[in-house]
């Protein structure tokens, strides 16, 4: 029992550890030749492999399958939370740039100059708006250029689509563009802040879901205390191995479904 608990704790700790700052700096200095190729897939598979190895050491073949599944679930959850935070920060950055553009247009600036950005804009906002700035200088369509810029940045693609729609409406119907962009800025800001509020309010339900996910572990511990030896059953023989894999699979499915329900409450 001690060995299994120690292996499980070590697996969870290693899976959840952040990337060291030194490693991140080295990766930035020497990027891989094929960033979307085999190297990235191997890195993504590393937690599953680690979990499988530790699970095998704790409970044999069934433990390997269960450990790999647990590692994948933890990795996906951590990645999803990080993606949500990055998307919120990117939307805030874009909203600030849209507000600046609206102010400059209202002051009489040409769209090309307003879209060109300033030092106050974040790097992501400048990258998203760069194709539109070039299109404005060349006299091409600005809305399609905005969509091209947004397509390269999925975190803000939906927000950029709204801005492109606003730009099209202004050009087609003669509505003051600065006013429409101000409304777009307010909409983006509201969704980001409301999303943060909803995520904070979901902390309680998430904690409840976590407790429910951990209940089988308490059941195993209680069985071990009264002498039923559930760990021995799970580690020994084919029936125990099958039950171990099925139990972990059901718990993982329940955890993923709970997370899906909670995530659906956050505005996109």
Residue, then its C-alpha position, 0 to 999 in steps of 0.5 A: x500500500x505504501x509503495x502504491x501511494x508513494x508512486x501515485x503521489x510522485x506521478x501526480x507531482x511530476x505531471x503537474x510540475x511547471x516547465x523550469x524557467x531555464x529550460x524555457x529560455x533554452x527552448x526559446x534560443x534553440x527552437x526545434x526545426x519542426x515545432x509541430x512534428x515528432x518532437x512536440x508529440x513526444x513531449x506531449x506523450x511524456x506524462x502518459x509514459x511516466x504515469x504508465x511506468x509508475x503505475x506498472x511499478x505499483x500494480x503491474x499491467x493494469x496499473x500501467x494503463x491506469x497510471x497512463x490514463x490518470x497522467x493524461x487526464x491531469x495533463x489535459x486539465x492543466x493545459x485547459x486551465x492554462x489555455x483559458x488564462x492565455x485566452x483571457x489575457x490575449x482578449x484583454x490585450x486586443x480590447x485595449x488596442x481596439x479602444x486605442x484605434x477607436x480613439x484615434x479614428x475619432x480624433x481624425x487619424x487615417x485607419x492605416x495609421x490607427x491600425x499600425x499600432x503603438x508601443x502601448x499595444x501588446x505583441x499579440x495585438x500588433x501581430x493580429x492587426x499587422x495584416x489589416x494595417x498593410x491592407x489599409x495602406x495598400x487600399x485592400x479590404x481591411x475586414x478580410x485582412x483582420x480575419x487573416x490576422x485572427x486565424x493565426x491566433x486562435x485565442x482571439x479569433x472569435x474577437x477578431x471576427x467580431x471586429x471584422x464584422x463591425x468594420x464591414x458594417x461601417x463600410x457598407x452602411x456608413x455607420x461611424x466606425x469609431x462608435x462601433x469599435x467602442x462597442x466591440x471593445x466594451x463587449x470584449x472587456x465585458x466577456x473577459x471580466x464576466x468569464x473571470x467572475x464565472x470561473x471564480x464562482x465555479x471554484x466551489x463546484x470544481x472542489x465538489x467534483x474533485x472530492x467526488x473524484x477522490x471518493x474511490x480512493x477513500x473507499x480503498x483506504x477504508x477497505x484496507x483499514x478493515x482488513x479487506x485488502x482491496x489493494x491486494x485484489x487490484x494488484x493480483x490476478x486478471x479480475x483485479x487488474x480489469x477492475x482497476x482499469x475500469x474503475x480509473x476509466x470511469x472516474x476519469x470519464x466522470x471527471x472529464x464530463x464534470x469539467x465539460x459541464x463547468x467549462x460550458x458555463x464560461x462565456x466564449 
